[in-house]
Structure formats: C-alpha cells, structure tokens
Amino acid sequence: MAVKVSDILLIPQLRDARILAGENGLNKIVYRIASIEKPFVDHREYCYRVARPGDIYISKLYMFADHMEKFSKEIEFQHETQGSGLITHKEMIPHINEDALSIADRYGIPIIAIDDHVGLTELIFAVVDLILQDKAIANDVFRFQQLLQNDLSYSEIRHFVMSLDPKMGDHLQALYMALDSSLPSLLFQLPSTDFLLPLYDGYLYVISDDDDSKINERRKSFLKKIADSYHGYHIGISEIAVSPFQIKTSILQAVDAFVYASHLDLTITEYDNLNHFTLLSELRPSPSLRKYRERLDKTIREFDRINKLNLQQTLELLVITSGDYRLMAEKLFIHETTVRYRLNKLKNHLKYTDYNNFYCDMRSYVHSRWILDDPLLTNRPSLGKAQSFQRRNCSYCRTVLRFFYLFERIFLFLSHFDNHFRDMIESSADSNLNIPKQKTKGAILMIRTHKMWEMTWLGVKQAVNDDLGIMLPIGSIEQHGHHLPLCTDSLIPTRLFLDMAEETNMIVAPPIMYATNSRPQSGGGQCFPGTTSIGGITFINELEDILREFMRHGFRKIVLFNWHMENSNFMYEAAWLASDKGTNRAVKILVMETPFDSFDKATMDFLYPDGFPGWGVERAAMFETAILLHIAPDLVIMDKAVDDRLEKKVFYDKLPIESQFTTKSGSLWKATLATKEKGARIWQELKQTLIPIIKAEL
C-alpha cells in the first residue's frame, strides 16, 4: 500500500489545501519528502546527486522570489527525476508564473498550496509518519499473507497473535472487502487494536475488543463510512470469534462471505448467512467436490452445445434469484415461459423426477463452480475444521452432502415452500409443456441486445409482448469546444440509457441527433462549422411521429431524456401532442432533463471544490468533459481543452449574434478541471437519480 499524493492531501494540515496544477498526478507514489535548498539551474550537479524518484518537495520558494523563470526549470527537473510534486504556502500563489503551472499540468506534477499558518516542519513530520505507517502496514500485509497461505499449528498462530503490535482484544471480527476505488487509511480513525490493510485484491479490516458491543459499534460505523464514500463495494463479515487465536478462521470466514456476496452482487454478507455454501467451501480440499462439479459440468455443457439454451447463465440466475422465474426472465431478457422451458428440458435430460431435488443439486453445482473457480478461494487454505474432511473418503463427503439436502428438503416441505418453490413444483407436474419448439427457440434468439437498432422485428415484437419499455435519447450535433466531439449531447444520454436498460427493463431506441437551433449563450449558436440543426416545428413533428410509431409497435412505457437544452419545450410539446394532449391513459411518457440539479452537496463539493459557477456555463466545460473522459476517453482531445468564458453574460439574446455573446473556443467555462474520477462520480449520480424515478413512475 504505497503512499500517494492523494493520501497526503488527507493529512489534517492539508485539509484546506489548493491544487494549483498537476491534478492528474495525484496518484504518484511518495517515497520521501525533501526541501528545495537551491534552484536546480544554479546547482545542477548537486540536485541530480540528491534527488530520488518519488520525492515530494516542500518549500516557501523564497529562492525563486525574484527569478520565477527558474521555477519553471525546477518543475522540468522534477519531471526528469520522477519527482512526485511540490508543496508551498498560499502566500506564494501570486508569484508562481503561468509557465510553471502549464508545465506541471503537462507532466502531472502536483503543485499544492497550503494555509500560511501551517508550519513546514509540522508538515514534514506528518508526511514522514504517514510513510513510516505505510511501511509498517506493508510488513503486516506480508505477515498476514504468510498466516493465511501456510497450514500453521495452533501454537504458531498463537505466536503470530502475541507478536502483533499493538496487542489485540480478546474477541475479534474480520471484514474482507473490494471497493470501486482505493481505500485511504486516513479516511478512518481506527483504534490501536484494529488492523486495516490491503490483502490480495481487496482490503482486510480486523476489529478486536474485549467487549462484543464495541465490536458491533465499530463495525457499524465503518460500514456507514464505506457506504457514504463508495458507490460500489462487496463486503464479507465473519462471526465474532471469542479468542484472538481464532484470527485465521475469522479472516477465512470473511473471505468466504465476500466471495458469496460478490457472485450474488450483494453489498454486505455475513458468514452466518451462507447456509450450505459454507459446507461446500469446506469440501473444497477434497477431490469429491471437484468430481461432483466435473460430472455435472460435462453433461450440462454437452447438452447446451446441442440445444443452445444458455444454461450456464440460466442456472446462475436460478441461484441468484432463488428460483424467481420473473426476475430470471428480466435478467435474461426473455419470456418467463422460456425460462420454464429451459429448466424443464434440462431437468428431464438429467432424469430428475422431483423439482426440488433438481433445484438443490443445480444450486450446489453453481456454488461449486464459484468455489473452485474463484481466484481468491483457489489458493487459500481451508478452515481448520475442514482438515478432517481431507482424511475421509469421497463416499463420506457425499453422504454428508446428501444428509444436508435431505434436512433442507424436509424443512422446505414443513414450511410449505416459498412462492417460487411452489411455482417450480406445480410446473414440474406437467414436464411436457405445450410449447412449440420452433417458437421457443425463436424467443431465445430474438432478444439478444438492448439496442433497438441491432434487433430484428421479431426481437421488437418479443420486447412488446414482454411489456418492456422503450427509451429515446435526445441530443444534438453541436460544437463542443476544441476537445469534444459534435455528438457529445447525443452520446451522453445514449450511453446512459444503455447502462440503465437492464435494470429498468427497457430497450433503447436510436438517438435523435439533429436538434433545434443552438443559442449563443448556451451552445455557442449557429456560428461554428459542424453544428447542424433543424427548426423547432420540424423537431416537434419528427418527435411526435416517432412517439406515435412506438405506440403503434405496442410500447406502453416510453422515456425521453434530453441533453440539449434548446430542445426542452419542443420535446414536451411533441410528447403532449403524441399523447393526444395528455388524454391517452394507455401509454405513459416520461419526459426527463437536467437531473444534475438534484446532486447533493458532497458531490457538488467534489466536482467544484473552488465554488460552483452555475449550470449556465457548463457547455463543453468541466462537467461534459469529465463525463466523456469516463465513458469515451478516446473521443476527448484533452490537450486541446481550454478555459474560456463569455465576455457578456446576460438574460437575453441578440440577433444578429455578436461576438461577446459567445466564446471563440466554444467552451463556456473551465474544461481543464475535468478528470476521469469526476466523470465516474457524475455518471454514478446520474444513474442513482434516474433509475428509481423510471421504476417508480412507469
């Protein structure tokens, strides 16, 4: 876990720091902190001798006060020696020349300004402490890996625990997690008895205390911080162990729970809730589990090769949804009857007469694939109690497994089953479903994609029959500065809809790309080559005709999403007319635009740390540039991005268009502030805003 510049920014002394340049270099690793004693240009030999890769420099820059042109050479020197950045006081900001900032941006050399009252010695100590802490964590990581990878005796584990510094509490609980971005240790203020460190491709958090209630309290606090700080994560949680010498068992329990959570796409899973997955995981060292999996694997794959039923994915969804045919059909984008047909065909082929036996065995088959194929479980040792299984023969293992199934079936029978189990058994009573083979095969092949333009007419008919909705992205062909493509307004809603299509049960229509005329203060006007527009009446007629065609196809749920501001009222007018002036109750049309107005304060502070300029100037500026860096970085010419602004921002337009009402570049604000990380945050916020609305309103 190497210290990065972004980690240093979390130090309390840098809480109010400003990044003057080189923001794209915040992921640079910091190995040492050094001071600038002499300008590089005056002492080249000395500077080359003492400089090291990963040095971050700290200085008041007094030696450059009257010679700031030398400071530009200093940044060049940092790039040449693979330096990681420079920290100075804010009082020096007026003296730093633009040339140096430009060089720092070009090479990704962060220049950071801190409050004047922060002492440089105090800051040096804080950074050194962070680097030393990182080295200690690296040592702990190695020791924990040795603990998990070797089959240690109880006395060896006891020695490991006793050698930990600081000492652990009597009870402990382990959490293993994977997050959608790195985990800065300074984000959490942990007690000295707890450990948080990177392990394999995730992070391990061990909580220890003499009091179980305090362990529960710290776990809840930690999980809340994770939920508040990250959008995507999977976490496995062990049982609370009653002895610190059970640390290895706790960690492996957390890993098992994490693997289970990641396959089922659950955010948090406790080891107590793994049920028979736990037993199968303990059978992993035994050859019986692999033989069981291989026997079914060969049969199912051969059957699927002949019948083309996509059985591997179907069986995984059978387990993930606990046998809910409706959810399976939504995920597979097929009809519920087709799901029944696939499973009944496989059940009959495998010669099962009871559907519950079939379900239990298929669940074990899927779980065995997860356990045997998951890289995290493949190389890890088993829990201690599993070692006894290794000394028994395969017949014994199969007997245990069958006993578990028998117990489970009795329990299910006594509880009268859930609705989906009842559904399975009822359908199995008539295994010869009256489904014409040709029609069923067609239903499987018809809907292969959420993109309407890639479907056949049979696919569209199937989507209508399955009551799917349709989403229409609306954009423009309009200039977006020197660095973004003309299709920006069309690309963003199209990609957004495609990302949301499966979860909202929709297909995506081809976007409307020719839009109404661009206005000077919002899109640059019709002054730029490439901006290709149509009149408002033409737009209304076109959109109304498209909506009526969707209704003719049979779609009853339609979502419109516009990214080109000038389309707004014309879009609503077309929807109003197509719905017979709002009186057609058979069809629901959702008209959506500007969802970013609902972004919370934390997101806005992250996107605009120096203050929000208003949505009116976000044209080909930070917001749209960041989004494209996230979804289509190959279309962004970032070295052409400029920071521009309107000479005259007023509440009216004027014709003929005058130059002060638009900009020369086409960007209306600061495009260079965009980063891929900001784009990912925006994208996640957009999806989290739109998906619940679509589900609730339609």
C-alpha positions, 0 to 999 in steps of 0.5 A, a space after each residue: 500500500 504505497 503512499 500517494 499524493 492523494 493520501 497526503 492531501 488527507 493529512 489534517 494540515 492539508 485539509 484546506 489545501 489548493 491544487 494549483 496544477 498537476 491534478 492528474 498526478 495525484 496518484 504518484 507514489 511518495 517515497 520521501 519528502 525533501 526541501 528545495 535548498 537551491 534552484 536546480 539551474 544554479 546547482 545542477 550537479 548537486 540536485 541530480 546527486 540528491 534527488 530520488 524518484 518519488 520525492 515530494 518537495 516542500 518549500 516557501 520558494 523564497 529562492 525563486 522570489 525574484 527569478 520565477 523563470 527558474 521555477 519553471 526549470 525546477 518543475 522540468 527537473 522534477 519531471 526528469 527525476 520522477 519527482 512526485 510534486 511540490 508543496 508551498 504556502 498560499 502566500 506564494 500563489 501570486 508569484 508562481 508564473 503561468 509557465 510553471 503551472 502549464 508545465 506541471 499540468 503537462 507532466 502531472 506534477 502536483 503543485 499544492 498550496 497550503 494555509 500560511 499558518 501551517 508550519 513546514 516542519 509540522 508538515 514534514 513530520 506528518 508526511 514522514 509518519 504517514 510513510 513510516 505507517 505505510 511501511 509498517 502496514 506493508 510488513 503486516 500485509 506480508 505477515 498476514 499473507 504468510 498466516 493465511 497461505 501456510 497450514 500453521 499449528 495452533 501454537 504458531 498462530 498463537 505466536 503470530 497473535 502475541 507478536 502483533 503490535 499493538 496487542 489485540 482484544 480478546 474477541 475479534 471480527 474480520 471484514 474482507 472487502 473490494 471497493 470501486 476505488 482505493 481505500 485511504 487509511 486516513 479516511 478512518 480513525 481506527 483504534 490501536 487494536 484494529 488492523 486495516 490493510 490491503 490483502 490480495 485484491 481487496 482490503 482486510 479490516 480486523 476489529 478486536 475488543 474485549 467487549 462484543 458491543 464495541 465490536 458491533 459499534 465499530 463495525 457499524 460505523 465503518 460500514 456507514 463510512 464505506 457506504 457514504 464514500 463508495 458507490 460500489 463495494 462487496 463486503 464479507 463479515 465473519 462471526 465474532 470469534 471469542 479468542 484472538 487465536 481464532 484470527 485465521 478462521 475469522 479472516 477465512 470466514 470473511 473471505 468466504 462471505 465476500 466471495 458469496 456476496 460478490 457472485 450474488 452482487 450483494 453489498 454486505 454478507 455475513 458468514 452466518 448467512 451462507 447456509 450450505 455454501 459454507 459446507 461446500 467451501 469446506 469440501 473444497 480440499 477434497 477431490 469429491 467436490 471437484 468430481 461432483 462439479 466435473 460430472 455435472 459440468 460435462 453433461 450440462 455443457 454437452 447438452 447446451 452445445 446441442 440445444 443452445 439454451 444458455 444454461 450456464 447463465 440460466 442456472 446462475 440466475 436460478 441461484 441468484 434469484 432463488 428460483 424467481 422465474 420473473 426476475 430470471 426472465 428480466 435478467 435474461 431478457 426473455 419470456 418467463 415461459 422460456 425460462 420454464 422451458 429451459 429448466 424443464 428440458 434440462 431437468 428431464 435430460 438429467 432424469 430428475 423426477 422431483 423439482 426440488 431435488 433438481 433445484 438443490 443439486 443445480 444450486 450446489 453445482 453453481 456454488 461449486 463452480 464459484 468455489 473452485 473457480 474463484 481466484 481468491 478461494 483457489 489458493 487459500 487454505 481451508 478452515 481448520 475444521 475442514 482438515 478432517 474432511 481431507 482424511 475421509 473418503 469421497 463416499 463420506 463427503 457425499 453422504 454428508 452432502 446428501 444428509 444436508 439436502 435431505 434436512 433442507 428438503 424436509 424443512 422446505 416441505 414443513 414450511 410449505 415452500 416459498 412462492 417460487 418453490 411452489 411455482 417450480 413444483 406445480 410446473 414440474 407436474 406437467 414436464 411436457 409443456 405445450 410449447 412449440 419448439 420452433 417458437 421457443 427457440 425463436 424467443 431465445 434468439 430474438 432478444 439478444 441486445 438492448 439496442 433497438 437498432 441491432 434487433 430484428 422485428 421479431 426481437 421488437 415484437 418479443 420486447 412488446 409482448 414482454 411489456 418492456 419499455 422503450 427509451 429515446 435519447 435526445 441530443 444534438 450535433 453541436 460544437 463542443 469546444 476544441 476537445 469534444 466531439 459534435 455528438 457529445 449531447 447525443 452520446 451522453 444520454 445514449 450511453 446512459 440509457 444503455 447502462 440503465 436498460 437492464 435494470 429498468 427493463 427497457 430497450 433503447 431506441 436510436 438517438 435523435 441527433 439533429 436538434 433545434 437551433 443552438 443559442 449563443 449563450 448556451 451552445 455557442 449558436 449557429 456560428 461554428 462549422 459542424 453544428 447542424 440543426 433543424 427548426 423547432 416545428 420540424 423537431 416537434 413533428 419528427 418527435 411526435 411521429 416517432 412517439 406515435 410509431 412506438 405506440 403503434 409497435 405496442 410500447 406502453 412505457 416510453 422515456 425521453 431524456 434530453 441533453 440539449 437544452 434548446 430542445 426542452 419545450 419542443 420535446 414536451 410539446 411533441 410528447 403532449 401532442 403524441 399523447 393526444 394532449 395528455 388524454 391517452 391513459 394507455 401509454 405513459 411518457 416520461 419526459 426527463 432533463 437536467 437531473 444534475 440539479 438534484 446532486 447533493 452537496 458532497 458531490 457538488 463539493 467534489 466536482 467544484 471544490 473552488 465554488 460552483 459557477 452555475 449550470 449556465 456555463 457548463 457547455 463543453 466545460 468541466 462537467 461534459 468533459 469529465 463525463 466523456 473522459 469516463 465513458 469515451 476517453 478516446 473521443 476527448 482531445 484533452 490537450 486541446 481543452 481550454 478555459 474560456 468564458 463569455 465576455 457578456 453574460 446576460 438574460 437575453 439574446 441578440 440577433 444578429 449574434 455578436 461576438 461577446 455573446 459567445 466564446 471563440 473556443 466554444 467552451 463556456 467555462 473551465 474544461 481543464 478541471 475535468 478528470 476521469 474520477 469526476 466523470 465516474 462520480 457524475 455518471 454514478 449520480 446520474 444513474 442513482 437519480 434516474 433509475 428509481 424515478 423510471 421504476 417508480 413512475 412507469 
